[in-house]
Amino acid sequence: GMAKQGLVPVFAVYSSFLQRGYDQLLQDVALDKLHVVLGVDRAGLVGADGETHHGCFDALYLSQVPHMTVLCPASFAELRQMLRRAVLELTGPVAVRYPRGGEGAYQGCCGGESFTQVRPGADCTILTYGVLINEALAAAELLAQEHIAAQVVKLNRVAPLEWDAVCSALDGASRLVVLEDQLRQGCVGQRLAAALLERNAAPERLRLLNAGERLPAQGSVQQLYHALGLDAAGVTAAVRGVLA
């Protein structure tokens, strides 16, 4: 009935709870290309709620769902813009994934683009999405103090990924670090590495920074970022590694 009235169902749900609906996403939503908007809350690491509440799978399993668009706001402005686009402009199933908590130093709005160069730099490229842009930009500042110019590229959408356009934007990036808060198997970095290799554009040195092979233990988000090497210090060390 909602579709007849032009209304779009919007469902806000924790990332970890949405895992239970994987079959419904495939069979009840994607097969019929239904315009359903999912507000995927607590995406990424969520801090002191324990292993069961980390949203370290959503960018992996949502990207597997046919016809699914997965948007990754990194600021309140982008969240507002992307939710509006999801309801009023896009078609088919759309997920807007956002973290527990607020925004960081990055408060820009690039949500209309599929990806954005947030900072130029010729020595190395750091690619990320969502609120980890804050760690990437902080790392770029630290690296600038060492006279290392790091380009920072932000994916605003991880599905569908415009592989040709993204790979073209990374063309010539011989040193690449991909930063994300998802588990390693099937992460964006792995898929990007395969896409670059298929296009004979693979970087000489590549480092994938992610949440690892298993769900991390309890701790604040910043403590977990540090333990997993996803904070500015960890990203800085990874860049030094690919430049060595």
C-alpha positions in Angstrom: 0.0 0.0 0.0 2.8 2.4 0.8 4.3 2.1 -2.8 0.9 3.1 -4.3 0.8 6.2 -2.2 4.3 7.1 -3.2 5.7 6.6 0.3 9.1 5.0 0.9 9.5 2.7 3.9 12.5 3.8 6.0 13.8 1.3 8.6 16.3 2.4 11.2 18.2 -0.6 12.6 21.5 -1.4 14.3 24.1 -2.9 11.9 24.5 -5.9 14.1 20.7 -6.6 14.2 20.3 -6.2 10.4 22.6 -9.2 10.0 19.6 -11.3 11.0 17.7 -10.0 8.0 20.2 -11.0 5.3 17.8 -13.5 3.8 14.9 -10.9 3.7 17.3 -8.4 2.1 18.0 -10.9 -0.7 14.6 -12.5 -1.2 12.0 -10.0 -0.2 13.7 -6.7 -1.1 16.5 -7.1 -3.7 14.8 -9.6 -6.0 11.9 -7.1 -6.6 14.2 -4.1 -6.5 12.0 -2.6 -3.8 12.7 1.0 -2.8 13.4 0.5 0.9 15.7 2.8 2.8 17.7 1.3 5.7 19.2 3.6 8.3 22.1 1.4 9.4 23.0 2.6 12.9 26.1 1.6 14.9 28.0 0.8 11.8 31.7 0.0 12.5 33.2 -0.2 16.0 30.8 0.7 18.7 32.9 0.7 21.9 31.9 -0.7 25.2 28.9 -2.9 24.3 31.1 -6.0 23.6 31.8 -8.1 20.6 28.1 -8.8 19.7 27.3 -5.1 19.0 30.2 -4.2 16.6 28.9 -3.4 13.1 31.9 -4.9 11.4 30.0 -6.8 8.7 27.5 -4.3 7.1 29.7 -2.9 4.4 30.6 -6.5 3.5 27.1 -8.2 3.4 25.2 -5.2 2.1 27.5 -4.9 -0.8 26.7 -8.5 -1.7 23.0 -7.7 -2.1 22.0 -7.2 -5.7 20.7 -3.6 -6.6 21.7 -2.3 -3.2 23.2 1.2 -2.8 25.3 1.6 0.3 26.0 5.2 1.3 28.6 6.2 3.9 28.2 9.6 5.4 31.2 11.0 7.3 29.4 14.1 8.8 26.0 15.2 9.9 25.7 17.3 6.8 26.4 14.3 4.6 24.0 12.1 6.7 21.2 14.6 6.0 22.0 14.9 2.3 22.3 11.2 1.8 19.1 10.3 3.6 17.3 12.9 1.5 18.8 11.4 -1.7 18.0 7.9 -0.5 14.3 8.7 -0.1 13.6 11.2 -2.9 16.1 10.5 -5.7 17.5 7.0 -5.6 15.6 3.8 -6.5 15.8 0.2 -5.3 17.1 -0.7 -1.8 19.4 1.9 -0.2 21.4 1.6 3.0 22.8 4.7 4.8 25.4 3.5 7.3 26.4 5.7 10.1 28.3 5.2 13.4 27.2 5.4 17.0 28.1 8.9 18.3 28.7 12.2 16.6 31.0 13.7 13.9 34.6 14.5 14.2 36.8 17.2 12.7 35.6 16.5 9.2 32.3 18.4 8.7 32.3 18.7 5.0 29.5 17.6 2.6 30.5 15.6 -0.5 27.5 13.2 -0.3 26.4 13.9 -3.9 29.6 12.3 -5.3 30.5 8.7 -5.3 34.0 9.5 -4.1 36.0 12.7 -3.3 39.6 13.7 -3.1 39.6 15.4 0.3 43.3 16.3 0.3 45.9 16.2 -2.5 49.3 14.6 -2.2 51.8 12.9 -4.5 53.7 10.6 -2.1 51.0 8.2 -1.0 47.2 7.7 -1.1 45.0 6.9 1.9 41.5 5.7 0.9 38.7 5.4 3.4 35.0 5.9 4.0 32.7 7.0 6.8 34.0 8.6 10.0 37.5 7.1 9.6 38.1 10.1 7.3 39.0 11.9 10.5 41.8 9.5 11.3 43.0 9.6 7.7 43.1 13.4 7.7 44.8 13.5 11.1 47.4 11.1 9.7 48.0 13.3 6.7 48.6 16.2 9.0 51.2 14.2 11.0 52.8 13.0 7.7 53.0 16.6 6.4 55.2 17.4 9.4 57.6 14.7 8.1 57.4 16.3 4.6 55.3 13.4 3.3 52.4 14.5 1.1 49.5 12.0 1.5 46.5 12.2 -0.8 43.2 11.4 1.0 40.3 9.9 -1.0 36.9 9.3 0.6 34.4 6.9 -0.8 30.9 8.3 -0.2 29.3 5.1 -1.6 30.8 1.6 -1.3 28.1 -0.1 -3.4 27.7 0.0 -6.3 31.4 1.0 -6.6 32.2 2.7 -9.8 35.3 0.6 -10.3 36.5 2.3 -13.5 36.1 5.8 -12.1 37.7 4.9 -8.7 40.6 3.1 -10.3 41.1 5.9 -12.8 41.2 8.4 -9.8 43.9 6.2 -8.2 45.9 5.8 -11.4 49.5 6.5 -10.6 49.1 5.9 -6.9 52.0 3.6 -6.4 51.6 3.6 -2.6 48.1 2.9 -1.4 46.7 2.5 2.1 43.0 1.5 2.5 41.5 2.2 5.9 38.1 0.7 7.1 36.3 -0.5 10.2 35.1 -3.8 8.8 36.4 -7.3 9.1 39.1 -8.3 6.6 37.4 -11.0 4.5 35.6 -9.3 1.6 36.4 -5.8 2.7 36.4 -2.8 0.3 40.2 -2.9 0.2 40.3 -6.5 -1.0 37.7 -5.8 -3.7 39.5 -2.6 -4.7 42.9 -4.4 -4.9 41.3 -7.0 -7.3 39.7 -4.3 -9.4 43.0 -2.5 -9.7 44.8 -5.7 -10.6 42.2 -6.5 -13.3 42.9 -3.1 -14.9 46.7 -3.4 -14.8 46.7 -0.5 -12.3 47.8 -2.3 -9.1 50.0 -0.1 -6.8 53.6 -1.2 -6.1 52.9 -1.2 -2.4 49.5 -1.8 -0.8 48.4 -1.9 2.9 44.9 -2.9 4.0 44.0 -1.6 7.4 40.8 -3.0 8.9 39.3 -4.7 11.9 41.1 -7.9 11.3 40.0 -11.6 11.1 37.7 -11.6 14.2 35.5 -9.2 16.2 37.6 -7.1 18.5 37.1 -7.1 22.3 35.6 -4.4 24.4 36.9 -0.9 24.7 36.1 2.6 23.7 36.1 3.3 19.9 39.4 5.2 20.2 41.0 2.5 22.2 39.9 -0.1 19.6 41.1 2.1 16.7 44.5 2.3 18.4 44.7 -1.4 19.2 43.8 -2.3 15.6 46.1 0.3 14.1 43.2 2.3 12.6 43.9 5.6 14.4 46.0 8.4 13.0 49.2 6.9 14.5 48.4 3.5 13.0 47.7 5.1 9.6 50.9 7.1 9.8 52.9 4.0 10.5 51.3 2.2 7.6 52.1 5.0 5.2 55.7 5.0 6.4 55.7 1.3 5.8 54.6 1.5 2.2 57.1 4.3 1.5 60.0 2.4 3.1 
